[in-house]
Amino acid sequence: MTARNALTFPNQSRSYDARGSRVRFWAYDEALEIPFFVDASALCRIDPKATGDEVGLLNAFDLYREQICKAANRIYSRRSRGSYTLTAADMQ
């Protein structure tokens, strides 16, 4: 059985997705780019002072990036999925 490699997050870019009220960011599994989203409820759970608008959600993401990346690692599976969305339940 081979050990699962942790995701890496070298790309510090993130963007606001107004239609989904979420923030998009990227991780890498070796050379494979993995798109992630973190929804507004998750960001407001980890930062109760966050406003639900673009600025507030991006600021919350930036403040809690390390916690968000740890959650992304927990839910990631090498089974092919188009993208992953972190919800409030993932922010433990």
C-alpha positions as CSV (number, residue, x, y, z in Angstrom):
1,M,0.0,0.0,0.0
2,T,1.5,3.4,-1.0
3,A,1.2,6.4,1.3
4,R,-1.0,9.2,0.1
5,N,0.9,12.4,-0.7
6,A,-0.5,15.5,0.8
7,L,-1.7,18.2,-1.5
8,T,0.5,21.3,-2.0
9,F,-0.8,24.8,-2.3
10,P,2.0,26.8,-4.0
11,N,-0.5,29.0,-5.9
12,Q,-1.6,31.8,-3.6
13,S,-4.2,32.9,-6.0
14,R,-7.9,32.8,-5.0
15,S,-10.9,34.4,-6.6
16,Y,-14.5,35.2,-5.7
17,D,-17.3,33.3,-7.5
18,A,-20.3,35.5,-7.1
19,R,-22.7,33.0,-8.7
20,G,-21.9,30.4,-6.1
21,S,-21.1,32.8,-3.2
22,R,-17.8,31.1,-2.7
23,V,-14.1,31.4,-3.0
24,R,-12.1,29.4,-5.5
25,F,-8.5,28.2,-4.9
26,W,-6.2,25.5,-6.3
27,A,-4.2,22.7,-4.9
28,Y,-1.7,20.3,-6.5
29,D,-1.4,16.5,-6.3
30,E,2.0,16.2,-7.9
31,A,1.5,17.7,-11.3
32,L,-2.3,17.5,-11.2
33,E,-4.1,20.8,-10.5
34,I,-7.1,20.3,-8.2
35,P,-9.8,23.1,-8.1
36,F,-11.4,23.8,-4.7
37,F,-14.2,26.0,-3.5
38,V,-15.0,27.1,0.0
39,D,-18.5,28.3,0.4
40,A,-19.7,31.4,2.2
41,S,-21.1,29.5,5.1
42,A,-17.8,27.8,5.8
43,L,-15.9,31.1,5.7
44,C,-18.4,32.7,8.1
45,R,-18.2,29.7,10.4
46,I,-14.4,30.1,10.8
47,D,-14.6,33.9,10.9
48,P,-17.9,35.0,12.4
49,K,-17.0,38.6,11.7
50,A,-16.8,38.0,8.0
51,T,-19.3,39.8,5.8
52,G,-20.9,37.7,3.1
53,D,-19.7,40.0,0.3
54,E,-16.7,39.5,-2.0
55,V,-14.3,41.6,0.2
56,G,-15.4,39.9,3.4
57,L,-15.1,36.4,2.1
58,L,-11.7,36.9,0.5
59,N,-10.4,38.5,3.7
60,A,-11.7,35.5,5.7
61,F,-10.1,33.2,3.2
62,D,-6.8,35.0,3.5
63,L,-6.9,35.0,7.3
64,Y,-7.7,31.3,7.6
65,R,-5.9,29.9,4.5
66,E,-3.9,27.4,6.6
67,Q,-7.0,26.0,8.2
68,I,-8.8,25.9,4.8
69,C,-5.9,24.0,3.2
70,K,-5.8,21.4,6.0
71,A,-9.6,20.9,5.5
72,A,-9.0,20.5,1.7
73,N,-6.4,17.8,2.5
74,R,-8.8,15.9,4.7
75,I,-11.6,15.8,2.1
76,Y,-9.4,15.2,-1.0
77,S,-9.6,11.8,-2.7
78,R,-7.5,10.8,-5.7
79,R,-10.7,9.6,-7.3
80,S,-11.4,11.9,-10.1
81,R,-13.9,14.6,-9.2
82,G,-14.2,17.8,-11.2
83,S,-13.8,20.0,-8.1
84,Y,-14.2,20.0,-4.4
85,T,-16.3,22.3,-2.3
86,L,-15.6,22.8,1.4
87,T,-18.7,23.5,3.5
88,A,-19.2,24.6,7.1
89,A,-19.1,21.0,8.2
90,D,-15.6,20.6,6.9
91,M,-14.3,23.5,9.0
92,Q,-13.7,21.6,12.2
